């Protein structure tokens, strides 16, 4: 697979991340089980009339996408590929509640039209007047990774030169409450708050003047155990002509549940002498939370610096060339992502 160059990375999250020049300097803590996103001034990205009809996830997605294109000095990408776990859940809940409240009569179609999972990608395309390839992936905790793999394939096959890729999810009210109740009933629930956010990146097939990072490899698989995960990591690195000692930092999707043992098995073995990082305590847990980890990895490589808020151990390196991300949810939908300097 050809390398994919990353020319911009933008995050809207529960931390002040839209401006990466202050890379996780001022950390916010959360009360309760929700980590809501810090919203920018949307008037800078979206007209007030259009913004009024957009749900939270759509506004976050459009703003992050436009900022990513601005940083990449790109007006219109050849393709737009997004990933989401629960889509525009706010509008879905509005429409379903309207059905109940109005006895299935006199319903306005707006919430229904904007409740589909591909609304974010569609709104970005409408805003940019982009008529190219536009696909949304809904693959649970591998939604963002699925979008990135599609972008990799398009760039490899020369079907596009520049691609806008992103992951976005929003906190609804009723579904999130149901998830919180379900987690509370489990013996070892997720301890990390549930979050939301939008993260967008511009990828290109050729290195550009503003390219600062390269995506070397990405792999998704569904099952692993503490006995097999080390073998899988080593095989993935071997495919990319690396060994564990070549990894300058590993970013883990720890969320405090029982399946963190999978991460711990790597921390205690092949990566025990490697800088170990985590991120979900900062952004919350949601289906596309790994996009926050992806963003953090790109900024680490760009700035050659790791904020204390990300660190799990005290090991440092003089430089950060190869960064590995490992994420899974409830012991399924595992992903390895390898990012390197260029």
C-alpha positions in Angstrom: 0.0 0.0 0.0 1.3 3.4 -0.9 1.9 5.9 2.0 -0.7 8.5 2.7 0.5 11.9 3.5 -1.3 13.9 6.2 -1.5 17.6 5.5 -3.8 18.8 8.2 -5.4 17.5 11.4 -8.3 19.1 13.3 -10.1 18.1 16.5 -13.2 19.4 18.1 -13.5 17.5 21.4 -14.2 17.8 25.1 -10.8 19.6 25.4 -9.6 22.8 23.9 -8.1 21.1 20.8 -9.2 23.2 17.8 -6.0 25.2 18.2 -3.2 22.7 18.2 -0.6 25.3 19.0 -1.7 24.8 22.7 -1.4 21.1 22.5 -3.4 19.8 25.5 -1.9 22.4 27.8 -5.0 23.2 29.7 -6.9 20.0 30.7 -10.6 20.1 31.6 -12.0 17.5 34.0 -15.5 16.1 33.8 -18.3 15.7 36.4 -20.6 12.8 35.9 -20.7 10.4 33.0 -20.7 12.8 30.1 -17.8 14.7 28.4 -19.4 17.2 26.1 -17.5 18.9 23.3 -16.2 22.4 23.5 -17.9 24.1 20.7 -16.2 26.8 18.6 -17.8 30.0 17.3 -19.7 28.3 14.5 -20.3 31.7 12.8 -16.7 31.5 11.6 -17.5 28.3 9.6 -21.3 28.2 9.0 -23.9 30.8 8.2 -26.2 31.4 11.2 -29.3 30.5 9.1 -27.8 27.1 8.1 -26.4 26.5 11.6 -29.8 26.9 13.2 -31.1 23.8 11.4 -28.0 21.7 12.1 -27.7 19.2 15.0 -24.5 19.2 17.2 -22.7 16.5 15.2 -23.3 18.2 11.9 -22.1 21.5 13.1 -19.0 20.0 14.6 -18.3 18.0 11.5 -18.7 20.9 9.0 -16.6 23.2 11.2 -13.8 20.7 11.7 -13.8 19.8 8.0 -13.6 23.4 6.8 -10.8 24.1 9.3 -8.9 21.0 8.0 -9.2 22.2 4.4 -8.1 25.7 5.4 -4.9 24.4 7.1 -4.2 22.2 4.1 -4.7 25.2 1.8 -7.2 23.1 -0.2 -10.5 24.4 -1.5 -12.2 21.2 -2.6 -11.0 17.6 -2.0 -11.5 14.8 -4.6 -13.4 12.8 -2.1 -15.1 13.0 1.3 -15.1 9.9 3.5 -16.5 9.9 7.1 -17.0 7.4 9.8 -19.6 7.5 12.6 -21.0 5.1 15.2 -24.4 6.4 16.0 -24.8 9.1 13.3 -27.0 12.1 13.9 -28.7 10.6 17.0 -30.1 14.0 18.2 -32.3 14.4 15.1 -33.2 10.7 15.2 -34.5 11.2 18.8 -36.3 14.4 17.8 -38.1 12.7 15.0 -39.1 9.6 17.0 -40.3 11.7 19.8 -42.4 13.9 17.4 -44.1 10.7 16.1 -45.1 9.8 19.6 -46.1 13.4 20.7 -48.1 14.1 17.5 -49.8 10.7 17.2 -48.0 10.1 13.9 -49.6 13.2 12.3 -48.5 16.6 11.2 -44.8 15.8 11.2 -42.2 18.1 9.7 -39.6 16.2 7.7 -36.5 18.2 8.7 -35.4 16.0 11.6 -36.0 12.8 9.6 -34.0 14.1 6.6 -31.1 15.1 8.9 -31.2 12.0 11.1 -29.3 9.7 8.6 -25.8 8.7 9.3 -24.4 10.3 6.1 -25.8 13.8 7.0 -22.4 15.1 8.1 -20.6 14.1 4.8 -23.5 15.4 2.8 -23.6 18.8 4.5 -19.8 19.1 4.0 -20.2 18.4 0.3 -23.1 20.8 0.0 -21.1 23.5 1.7 -18.0 23.0 -0.5 -20.0 22.2 -3.6 -18.0 19.0 -3.8 -19.5 16.5 -6.3 -16.9 13.8 -5.8 -16.9 10.4 -4.1 -18.8 10.7 -0.7 -19.2 7.7 1.6 -20.0 7.2 5.3 -18.9 4.1 7.2 -20.9 2.9 10.2 -18.8 0.1 11.6 -19.0 0.5 15.4 -15.6 1.2 17.0 -14.0 0.7 13.6 -16.0 3.3 11.8 -13.2 5.9 11.5 -10.6 3.3 10.7 -12.9 1.9 7.9 -13.1 5.4 6.4 -9.3 5.8 6.5 -8.8 2.4 4.9 -11.1 3.4 2.0 -9.0 6.6 1.6 -5.8 4.5 1.5 -7.2 2.3 -1.2 -8.4 5.3 -3.3 -5.0 7.0 -3.1 -3.2 3.7 -3.8 -5.3 3.1 -6.9 -4.8 6.7 -8.0 -8.6 7.3 -7.9 -8.1 10.5 -6.0 -5.2 12.9 -5.1 -6.6 14.6 -2.1 -9.2 13.2 0.4 -10.9 14.6 3.4 -11.4 11.9 6.0 -13.1 12.3 9.4 -14.9 10.7 12.3 -17.8 12.3 14.2 -20.2 11.3 16.9 -22.6 13.3 19.1 -24.1 12.7 22.5 -27.9 12.2 22.2 -30.0 12.2 25.3 -32.1 9.1 25.4 -29.7 6.6 23.8 -26.8 7.8 26.0 -28.9 7.5 29.1 -29.8 3.9 28.2 -26.1 3.1 27.6 -25.1 4.6 31.0 -27.8 2.5 32.7 -26.7 -0.6 30.9 -23.0 0.1 31.8 -24.0 0.6 35.5 -25.5 -2.8 35.6 -22.3 -4.5 34.4 -19.8 -5.9 36.9 -16.9 -4.0 35.4 -18.4 -1.0 33.5 -16.6 1.6 31.4 -15.1 4.1 33.8 -14.4 6.8 31.3 -17.1 9.3 30.6 -19.1 9.1 27.4 -18.0 11.7 24.9 -18.5 13.3 21.5 -16.4 15.0 18.9 -15.4 15.6 15.3 -11.9 15.0 13.9 -11.0 15.6 10.3 -7.8 15.1 8.3 -6.7 15.8 4.7 -4.8 13.0 3.0 -2.8 13.1 -0.2 -1.0 10.6 -2.4 2.0 12.8 -2.9 4.1 14.6 -0.3 3.3 18.3 -0.2 5.0 21.3 1.3 2.7 21.2 4.3 2.8 17.4 4.8 4.0 16.6 8.3 3.1 13.0 8.9 2.5 9.8 6.9 0.1 7.0 7.4 2.1 3.8 6.9 -0.3 1.1 7.8 -3.8 0.3 9.3 -5.3 -3.0 10.2 -8.7 -4.0 11.6 -9.6 -7.4 13.2 -12.4 -8.6 15.4 -11.0 -10.9 18.0 -7.9 -11.1 20.2 -6.8 -12.4 23.6 -4.0 -11.5 25.9 -2.2 -14.5 24.5 -2.6 -13.5 20.8 -2.4 -9.7 20.8 1.4 -9.6 21.1 1.7 -11.9 18.0 -0.7 -9.7 16.1 1.2 -6.5 16.9 4.5 -8.0 15.9 3.0 -9.3 12.6 1.5 -5.9 11.8 4.9 -4.2 12.4 6.7 -6.8 10.4 4.4 -6.1 7.4 5.5 -2.5 7.7 9.2 -3.5 8.1 9.5 -2.5 11.7 10.0 -4.2 15.1 8.6 -3.2 18.5 11.8 -1.4 19.4 11.2 0.9 16.4 8.1 2.3 18.0 8.7 5.6 19.7 5.3 5.8 21.4 2.3 3.6 21.7 -1.2 5.2 22.2 -3.8 3.0 23.9 -7.5 3.3 24.0 -7.9 2.5 27.7 -11.3 3.3 29.1 -11.2 1.6 32.5 -13.2 -1.5 31.7 -12.3 -5.2 32.1 -10.9 -5.3 28.5 -8.0 -2.9 29.4 -6.2 -6.1 30.2 -5.5 -6.4 26.5 -3.6 -3.1 26.6 -1.9 -4.0 29.8 -0.5 -7.2 28.3 1.4 -5.1 25.7 2.5 -2.5 28.3 4.0 -5.3 30.4 5.8 -7.1 27.5 7.0 -5.8 24.2 6.3 -2.1 24.9 7.5 -2.0 28.5 10.4 0.3 27.5 8.4 2.4 25.2 6.6 5.7 26.0 3.0 4.6 26.7 0.1 7.0 26.2 -3.7 7.1 26.6 -6.4 9.6 25.6 -10.0 8.5 26.4 -9.8 10.2 29.8 -9.5 13.4 27.9 -12.2 13.0 25.1 -14.5 10.4 26.6 -15.5 7.0 25.1 -17.5 7.0 21.9 -17.5 5.0 18.7 -15.1 7.3 16.8 -13.0 8.2 19.9 -10.0 6.6 18.2 -10.0 9.6 15.8 -8.9 11.7 18.8 -6.0 9.3 19.3 -5.2 9.6 15.6 -5.2 13.4 15.9 -3.0 13.2 19.0 -0.5 11.0 17.2 -0.2 13.4 14.3 0.4 16.4 16.5 3.0 14.5 18.5 4.9 13.8 15.3 4.4 17.3 14.1 5.5 19.0 17.3 7.9 16.3 18.5 6.4 16.7 22.0 4.1 14.6 24.3 2.0 16.5 26.8 1.9 15.1 30.4 -1.8 14.6 30.2 -1.3 11.8 27.7 1.5 9.9 29.5 1.0 6.6 31.2 4.7 6.2 32.1 7.7 8.5 32.5 9.7 7.2 29.5 10.7 9.8 27.0 12.4 9.7 23.6 14.6 12.3 22.0 12.4 12.2 18.9 9.1 10.6 17.8 9.3 9.1 14.4 7.0 6.0 14.6 3.8 6.1 16.7 1.5 3.1 17.0 -2.2 3.4 18.0 -4.1 0.4 19.3 -7.9 0.6 20.0 -10.7 -1.9 20.8 -14.1 -1.8 22.3 -15.5 -4.5 24.6 -12.8 -6.9 23.3 -13.9 -6.5 19.7 -13.3 -4.3 16.7 -9.5 -4.0 17.3 -7.4 -1.7 15.2 -3.7 -1.0 14.7 -2.7 2.3 13.1 0.9 3.2 12.3 1.9 6.9 11.8 5.4 8.1 11.0 7.2 11.3 10.3 7.9 12.2 6.7 
